[in-house]
Amino acid sequence: MANTNIDRETLRELADEGNETALDQLADLADAADGLGELSELLDEGSMRAGFLLTRRAAATGDLRELQRIADAGYDEAGDELNRLLKAPADGHWD
């Protein structure tokens, strides 16, 4: 049976030691708590899960600048999403 009561401090220690699964868990916890600042910090630490979660949020709101920032931080899929949004017609129709 999986332990679902792992505390943030333990996850942080594991993440600091290079455990990517712990880093992903921290990103999921930050996302659930609407911790955008923490997600951004996790992305800066190299968490691709944080990049995915931030990209999903930015794409949903059409935040092009945030998508660029996420892409610049190393999450390439944010750049793909940014390009997709930039190429889409503003009103849904090409004239």
Buried (B, 14 or more C-beta within 10 A) or exposed (E): EEEEEEEBEEBEEBBEEEEEEBBBBBBBBBBEEEBBEBBBBBBEBBBBBBBBBBBEBBBEEEBBEBBBBBBEBEBEBBBEBBEEBEEEEEEEEEE
